[in-house]
Amino acid sequence: MPMSFPDMESLIRMGEMLHFRKPYEGESERDYRNALADFDPDTVEAHEIRTGKGWDQWNESEQLTGLVHAFDKKKDASL
């Protein structure tokens, strides 16, 4: 099921569900979004967090970027 993360409140709720840290004081939504996405082991969900949109709303560029992030994560895990 696609999930959207349109704002900081939705990111914080997801972070709590994943047992991720709260945003640092002064941390931008973009930085927190990327840190949470890097933490999430589910590559599709991580890209939904990164883009703020469910997978069913991604354009072609976002789809390709998601594949690159997934490949990089898998490559890093094998090191």
Protein Blocks (a to p, Z undefined) as FASTA:
>chain_A
ZZddfbfklmmmmmmmnopacddehiafklmmmmmmmmpmblklmmmmmnopafklpcfk
lmmmmmmmmmmmmmmmmZZ
